[in-house]
Amino acid sequence: MPHDKLRDATRKRMAETGEPYTVARRAVLRERQPAAEGSLTTGAKRFYISYADAWEGRLTALLDRMLFRGGPGVSHVDVDASTIGVRMATFRLDIPRTSVRSLRRTGIKIPWRTTGVHRRGTQWLVNGSSDGLVELILDPPAKLPVNLDTVLNLGGRTVTSLIVSLEDPDGFVATLGRPA
């Protein structure tokens, strides 16, 4: 979306809702992003990665945006009839819905309030904050493609557990409901 059209749409939304400029701009971007990307199939639903206001979330968001074209309003999880697609900066993972054995909200304590993409064994953490965490247990395991995140996390590309921070974790769990 060209800058002038984005600015105009943002100002129009501000006038209608009374929201501050940054809030209105993010909402306008979110409304228009799926159509611009062309990545959402009919019936798919998008859930955005949560980036808390804590300094760790802001730092991750800044680095993601500057270096990898990620961050708030860009990093997301798409759910359609057959696939769950996780996207955060250079991290890409497509999971067949039939591989999801269990799904739950989790209150796991994240060491050092870390954010980004991390691996411990075959468990992967994709988060911009420690809020809204959801864990998916996969069987059969998913395989990650070779990319910057998997190269930096030496030791394996197998995913048996994925924990992701979401702005709407309850909506995500409700959308997946029973795994397909």
C-alpha positions, 0 to 999 in steps of 0.5 A: 500500500502506498504511503499516501493511501496508508496515511489517508486511511489511517487518518480516516480511521482516527476520525471514526474511532478516536484512536491514536495514529499508531493504533489506527495505522496498525489496524489499517495495515492488518485489515489490508495485509492478507489481501496484499500478501495473497497468502491467505486462502479462502476460509483461513484465519490469521493470528498475530504473534504477541509483542508485549510492551516489555523492553524485550518485546520492543527490542525483538520487534525492532530487530525483526522489522529492521533486519528481517521484515518481521515484527508486530503486524507482520509475524503471524500464524495462519490456520486453514482447513489443512495447514497451520503456517507459522511466520516470524521474521525468517522463521517459516514452519508449515504444520499439517493440522493432522499432526496436531495431537494436543493443543493448550494454553500454557503458562510456561516460564520463559527463561530470562524473558527471552523473545525470538525463535529458540530451540531446546531439543525438538521443542521450539519457542516462537515468541515476541513476549511471554504473554498468550502462549499456546503449545502444540504437540505434534505427531508425526513431527514437523520438519523445518526448512533450512533458513537463517533460524534453523542454521543458527539453532544447530542440532536439528530441524525436527519439531515435536512441540511448538510454543508460540505467543499470540495476541488472541490465544483463546481465538486460536485454540477455539479455531483449531478446536479439535485437530482436523 
